[in-house]
Amino acid sequence: MESPRDILKRHGLRPKHSWGQNFLGDEEALETIADALALREGEPVVELGPGLGHLTRFLAATKARVTAVERDRDMVTVLEKEAIPGVRVVSGNAATVDFAEVAGAPEVAVVGNLPYHLSSSILFRVLEQRSRVTRAVFTLQKEVVERLAAEPGNRDYGLLTVLLGLHFDAENILTLESWRFHPPPKVDSAVLRLTRLKAPRAPIVDDARFIRVVKASFAHRRKTLLNSLKSDPTLGTPEVLAAALATAGIDPQRRAETLAPEEFAAIERALGPVVTPVPAPEKLSE
């Protein structure tokens, strides 16, 4: 396979550092990433940021139906000229795209070597679109993957670990040293696999409130859980929060990083029904 350096040279291009472009041309790593998706023939898969098409070729070799979404017009031109069989190239922003819609399918697998500065945005998009994303495999900064695959009690365990963990299994499947990329980034990368669960690990009443509960819990890591939850007054009074923790069987002196997703879900349920404020009646004009 032609190296990223050679393809760029052939097209008269250079990596755009401001776009976080680091191209992976290591065939063994690319094959592992493609295999991690376990694609079936004809299955729709969306590749985010295909760049020069190195991973795209391995995805196409599975005979899956590949939609490559690329924001950089120069890279779109390269992909169109390379004309990889079985691949449809779409100009679009990975951080805002509707995965299933762009693939024209009810459900899709998603894959990509993500720019570090867009990682959180895209992971939240996967979370929002989880009913249509069966699984995802992303190359991310190593520290981010370690955080997302962390178990409760680990210092890396955090907000996005819990939010994704309610709906997905998260696995760190491969470490990629910086020298494998062109140009080499300043830090190592790793490959994260997210596999959607058949059902959430635990039921919740309201998705938006669950997110607020988790965010508030991690807002002040050194504080106890009850004191952290108090930082969001929309969740209820201190008395309501204390009662919810008691109902959920959660010690208020614990800290957020010790709780499993199921325990956060228990807190959210214990807060009771979500009350929608009734708008005040309009004043009648005299």
N, C-alpha and C positions, 0 to 999 in steps of 0.2 A: 504493500500500500504506500502511496506517495505521502511523504511527510508534510505536516502543516507548513513548514518553512518553504518547501518546494512549491506547494500549491499557491501560497501567497505570492511567491516570486513570479510564478508563471502568470498570475493575474495582475501583477504590478501593485500589490497591496502590502500593507503592514498592519500588525495588530493594533487595535485602538485601545490604548491603556485606560482612557477615561470611560470606556464601555466595559472594562473588566474582561477583555478578551484574552483567554489563555486556552489554546487549542490542544486537545488531547489526541495524540496520534499513536499511542501505544496499543498495538493490536490485541495483546493478551488482555489488557484492561478493558478495551472496548468490547471484546467478546464476552467477558464476564458480566459487564453491564447489560448487554443485550440478553444474555442468558437469564439474568436475574428477573427479567420481566416475564419469561416463559410464555412468549407470544404464540398464538395459534394462527394458522393460515387464514387470511382474510379478516383477522381481528383488527379493529381500528386502534391505532396508537398515535398520540400526539407528541412530537419531539419539540421541546422548547429550546430555542437558540441553537440550531443545528450547525451554525458556523460554516465550516468548510465541508461538512458532510461525512466526516470520518465515522461517527457512530451511526449516522443515517444509513450508510451502506450495510452495516451489520444488522440493523433493524429490517431493512428491505430484504436481506437474505433469508429472513424467516418467513417471507411471503405475507407478512402482516400488511394491513392497509395504512401506510405511513403518511401523516400530515406533518410537514416540517414548518414550524412557525418561527420566522426570523424577522427581527426588527431592523437590522442593519441592511440598507439597500445594497451595499457592496457585496455582502454575503449572499443576499437574495440573487444577485446577478451571477455570482460564482455557482450557486446551487443550480440555477437554471441552465447555465452553460455545461455543468457537469452532467445534467440530465440523468439522474440515478433512476433506473427503471422501478416503477411501482411507487414512486414518491411524488406527492403533491406539495409544492412549495407555496406557502402563504406568507405575505408580508403582514406582520402584526407584532404587537407588544405582548410578550409572555406574561407580564404582570397584570394584564387587564383582559386577556382573552378568555372566552367561554370555551372550555376544552371540548365538550361534547358537540357544541354547536359548530365549531370550526371543522370538526371531523365529520359532521353530518351523521352522528350516531347517538343512540340513547345512552350508551356507556363507553368509556374509553380507558386505556392505560396511558399514563403520562411519563415522560422520561426527559432528562436534559442535564447538561453541564451548566449549572446556573451561575451567573455572575454573583459574587459575594454580596454586593450591595442590594441585590434584588431577592435574595433568598427568602427573607421573612415574608415579603409581599406575596411571593408565589406560593409559599407554604400555606398562607392564610387563604389564598384562592383555592387551593386543593381542599382545605377544610370547608370552605363555603360551598364547594361543588361536590362534596363527598358522595352524594347520592348518585352521581354520574361518573365518579372516578373509582374504578375497581382496584387499582394499585398504581404506585408511582415509584420510580427509581431516579434519584437525583445525585449528582456529584456536587458536593458542597464543601465549605471549609471544614476541616477535620473537627475542630472544636464544636461547630454547630451540630454535626452528626452525633458526636459523643453526647451532647446535651439532649438531643431528641431521642436518643436510644437509652438514656439513663434510667435507672430504677429509682423509686422513692428512697430518700435518705442520702442519695448521692449529691454532692455539692453542685454538680452540673444540671441537676433536675430543675426544671423551671416551667414558666407559663405555657409555652408552646408544646412542651413535652406532655403536659396534662391535656391540653385542648385536643391535640392530635391523638393522644393515647386513649381517649374515650371512644374513638371511632376506628383507629388503625393499630395494627401491630407495627412497630418500628424496629428495624434491624440495621446495624452497622455491618455491611457485608464486605467492605474492601477499603484498605488505606492506599492512597495514591500520593506518592512522594512528589514534591514540586518539580523535580527534574524530568518527570514524565510529560510535562506540558511545554508548549512553546507559545510565548516566552514563559519561563518558570515563574509562578507566583511566589510571594515571599513566605507563604505558609503551605503546609501540606493539606491535601484534600482527603475526603473519604466518600464512600458511596452509601447512601441511605435507601433502604427499601421500605415503603409503606404499603401494607396490605389491608384493605378495608375489611372490617369485621362484618359478619352476617347481621349482627345487631350491636348497638352500643354496649359497652361493658356494664352500664347501669342506666336506668331511665332518668330523665330530667324533665322538669315542668316546662322550662322556657330556655331556649338556646342562648338568647342574649343575656339573660340573668346569670346563667351558668358561667359565661365568659366574664361577667363582671365579678362574680364570686372569686374566680381563679385569679383574675387581675389584681383585685384588692388583696387577696391572700399573699401574693408575691410582691406587693408594692413596697413592703418594708420587711426584708428577709430576717432582720435581727429581732423583729418584734414577734410576740406570740400571735397565734392565729386570730384570736378574738380582737386584739388591738389592731391588727392589720385590716381585718374586715371592717372595722369602724371607719376606716379612711374613705369608704364609699357610703355616704349617708342614704343613697337610693336603695340600699339593701335592707334598711330598717334601723330602728333605734338600737342602742347597745343592749337593751333588755330583750328585744326581738332576736338579735343575733345570738345572745347567750342561750336563749331558749331553743333556737334552731340547732346549735351545737349539741345541746343536751339531748334533743330529740334524735339527732343523727348519731349519738353515741361517740362524739368526738371531744377529746380533752381540749378545752380552750387554751391550755398552756403549750400545746404542740406548735410546731412551726410548719409553714406551708410545704417545705421540701420533703416532709416526712409522710405526706398524705398521698395515697393512690388516687387515680381518677375516680374510682368508685366512691371514695370518701368525699371528694368534692361534690359529686353528684348527690350524695346523701344530704349534704348541707343545703344544696340548692333546693331539693325537694322539701326539706324541713321548713323552708321559708314560706311554704304554702302557695296558694294560687297567686298568679300575677294579677294585680288590680290595675285596671286601666282607668286613669283619671277621667272623671266625667266633666266635660267642658262646662264652664259657667254659662248660664242662659244670657243671650244678648239682651241688652237694655232696650226697652221700647222707647222710641223717640216720642217726645211729647207733642 
